[in-house]
Amino acid sequence: MNEDDRLLTAEDLADFLDVPIKTLYAWRYHGEGPVGFRVGKHIRYRWTDVERWIQERVRVAEASRR
């Protein structure tokens, strides 16, 4: 398994993004954050989906500056 294939817990992702975990859950509820999926009762995020979501946020921010 390479680095791009790893799965993040909600706690991992909250730490990485430096946001409260409640923010992740709110984003998920509203369909605004990175794509997450259930593994049993747990939410997991693929690193590649997180990177894609970050890149999209950067594109949106850059476009709004123009």
MARGU-767767 format. One line per 3 residues: for each residue z, x, y of C-alpha. Coordinates in steps of 0.02 Angstrom, whole numbers. Example, Ala and Ser with C-alpha at 12.3 -4.5 7.8 and 13.67 -1.06 7.14 Angstrom:
BEGIN
390/615/-225 | 357/684/-53
This chain:
BEGIN
0/0/0 | -49/72/168 | 34/45/336
-89/-94/384 | -41/-196/230 | 145/-201/262
238/-362/292 | 363/-383/432 | 513/-497/432
547/-602/586 | 687/-480/628 | 568/-331/612
443/-413/727 | 572/-466/855 | 637/-287/861
461/-217/877 | 412/-337/1018 | 586/-325/1097
603/-514/1106 | 740/-628/1039 | 707/-696/866
720/-872/938 | 567/-830/1042 | 468/-793/883
521/-958/808 | 473/-1051/968 | 302/-964/971
277/-1011/789 | 325/-1192/822 | 200/-1201/967
65/-1101/876 | 69/-964/1009 | 128/-806/921
59/-697/784 | 9/-784/624 | 155/-795/505
170/-867/331 | 306/-918/211 | 359/-819/61
478/-942/-18 | 595/-990/124 | 561/-831/223
433/-801/361 | 328/-643/349 | 199/-569/467
57/-454/416 | 47/-298/524 | -141/-322/546
-113/-500/614 | 18/-434/736 | -102/-299/798
-241/-428/819 | -125/-543/917 | -70/-400/1031
-251/-350/1063 | -293/-529/1110 | -145/-537/1230
-205/-376/1312 | -382/-446/1329 | -315/-605/1410
-206/-505/1531 | -351/-392/1580 | -468/-540/1605
-342/-628/1717 | -332/-474/1830 | -518/-482/1869
